[in-house]
Amino acid sequence: MVNVNSLSDTRQIAPPVRSAGSALYTAIAISLIVAMAALGAAYGIRGWINSMAGEATPAELSASHIITIGAQRYVMPAALLADPIQHRDGFADRMDFTLALPLGAGGKLSEVAITIMPRGRTRTSAALLDSVYLHQFAPAQLSGVPGLVGKPLEPGAGTAGETVWYDPLHANPFVAKCMTPVAMTPGDRTCLRVLALTDRNTAIVTFDPAVLDNWRRFDAEIEAALAPLRK
């Protein structure tokens, strides 16, 4: 399993005063509600579903935060953020959260864990293919994911049991590295892909190996999930 090291204060709002500041607050609140509604409808966020079911949601989890990574601002529901330390507004060097995306078999929802970091803080999987993975490939070649080639890595440098799956036909290929745990259970996120986002940040995504079957839609689904979060 790939471990990605992770990164509140609740402000009491005084009774509204009819001013330019009040209008600005109202506009921001509306945009937050729209973003949360879009996420809830599209991806079945647990906190949203629970609240719709009538379960009480703690105030600190029902809030949203405007977090800036690189040059991009994100409106993040606190319930999505994996680390309570990240439950705050402002600039940050990373943001960790989990979404359920329709990347499973037959379009079923599958959880993916995402870490967003500024561009340049980590290399993409495609960049690692030529600079690192290519020099660690074992002679064997695996099949099983249509359109992808699977190359086990030599069991040196702690890479025993790891396989790199990549698209050999494109200059900027889909590349993901998967680990083989001792006991695989459904929902295990044992694959890792690092991709450059259109907002000039980088996403580190861990996911279930079954998602590889939908590799052609992978990046587009990640971008679509992030779109309503961008401000």
N, C-alpha and C positions, 0 to 999 in steps of 0.2 A: 504493500500500500504506500502510495506517495503521500508524504506528510508535507503540508505547506504551512509554515509557521504563521500564525495569525497575528493581525494587529490586535455619566449621563446625567446629563443633568436635565431635570424637568423644570421648566420655567413656568411659574404661575402667570397666567395672562390676566391682566386687570380688565375690568368691565370695558367693553369697547367704547372708544371715543371717536366721534365722526371727524376724521382728519385724513390727510393724504397718507399718513402712516397706516391708518386703519384700512384704507382702500388697498394699499400695497399688501398688507397682511392677508386681506380677503382674497386677493388675486393669487397669492402664493398658496393659500389653503386650498383653493379650487384646483390649482394645478396638481397639488399633492393627491387630492381625492381622485382626480382623473387618472393619474399614474397608478395609484393603488387599485382602482377599479379595473384598469386594463390588465394589470398583472393577475388579479384574482380571477378574472374571466378567462384569460388565456392559459394560465398555468396552474391553477388550483392551489394557490399558496395556502399552506396549512392554517396560518393564523386567520386568513380571510374566511376560509371554510368554517373554522371553529366559531368565529363571530357570527356568521350567518346562521349557524346552528343554535345560536343563543347562548354559547359559552362565554363567560366573562373573559376579557382580555386585559391583562395588566396594562396600566396607563403607559408604562415605559416601553411596552411592546407595540402599542397602538400608534405611537408617534412616528414621524418620519424625520429624516435628517438630510440636509443638503451637504454632500461630501464631494470635495474636489480632488480628483486624481489627475496629475499632469495639468492639462488645460481644460479638462472636461468636468463639468458638475453633474452629479447624479442625485436624484431624489430617491432615497432608500428607506423603505419601511423598516423600522427597527426590528420587527419580527423576523426579517430575512437575514439580518446580520448575525454571523456565527459567534462573534466575540463581543461581549458587552462593552469592552473598552472602546469599540468603534461606534457606540451609540452616542455620537456627538456630531455637531456641524463643523465645517471648516475643511482645511487642507489635510490630506493624509497620504502616506506613501503606499498604502494598500487597502483593499476592502475585500472581505471574505463573506460569501453567502452561498446559499443553495437554492436551486430552482428545479421544478419538475417540468421537463420538456417532452414533447411528443416524438422522442427518438427511439423508443422501444419497439419491439416487434409489433407490426401492424399499427404503428402510430401511437402505441400506449405510452403513457407518461413514464419517464425514467428520471430519477434524480441525478443532477450533476452539481458538483461543488465547483464554484468559480472564485478565483482570486484575481482581482484587477490591480495591475501595477503600472507605473509610467513606462512608456516605451524606452527600451535601452537598459532596463534593470535586469532583464533576463532574455536569453536567446529563444527564438521560436523553434518549434520542433522541426520545421522545414530547414532552418539554418543548421541545426544539429545533425541532420541526416548526412550531409557531406563532410562536415567538420569533425564529427565525433562518431556517430553510429556506424558509418561506412567502414571505419577502421576496426570496429569491434564485432562485425558480423561473423557468425560461424558458417561453415560450408553449407549446412542444411537450408532448405527453403520450405516454408509452410504455405498451405492454401486453406481456404475455408471461408474467407471474406471476399465476395465477388468484387473484382476490380482492384484489390489490394494484394501486395506481396508481403508475406511474413518472413522475417529473418531473425532467428534466435541470435542472441548476443553471446559471445564467448564468456565462460564463467569466471572471468577475472574482474577485479575492481568492483566486486559486489553485484555483478550483473547476471548471476546464475538464475536461470528460469525466466529471464526477461526476453520479450520479443518486440521487435519494431515492425509495425505494419505501415506500409506506405504505398502511395500511388506512383508507379514508375513512369507514367506517361506525360506528366506535366512539369513545367519548369519550377512552379511554386506548388509542390505537391502537398496533399494531405499526409501527415505523418503523426503517428501516435505510438507511444511505448506502453506495453502492458506487462504486468507482473503476474506470475502464476503462484497464487497462495497455496499453502498446504491443503487447506479445505475451502473450496469455493462455495459460497452461499449466495442465493439470489439477492441482487441489490448491492453486492460488493463493488465498490468503485476502485478498480485496480488498473485502469488505463489513464494515461496522462497525455494531453495535447496542449501545447502552448501556441497561441495564434495572435497575430497582430490584428487589432481592432480598427475599424474605420475611423474611430474618434482619436486615433494615435496613441492609445494605450495598449497594453498587452493583457490577454486573458489566459490564465493557467486553469485548465479545466480537467477535473478527474471524473471518471464515469465508468459505468458498467461495461464490460467487454461486449455485451450484446448490442450496444449502441453502434459498434463498428459497422454493422450491416447497413446503417443509414449514414455512412460517412460522407456521401455526396451532399447531404442536407445539413451536416453538422454545423459548419460555420454560419450558414444562413440562419439556423435556428438560434444560435447564440446571439447573433446580431439582432434578430427580431425580439428576443427576450430583453435585450438591453435597451432597445429603442425607447420604450416608454419610461425608462428610468433616467434617460439623459435630459438635461435641462438646458 
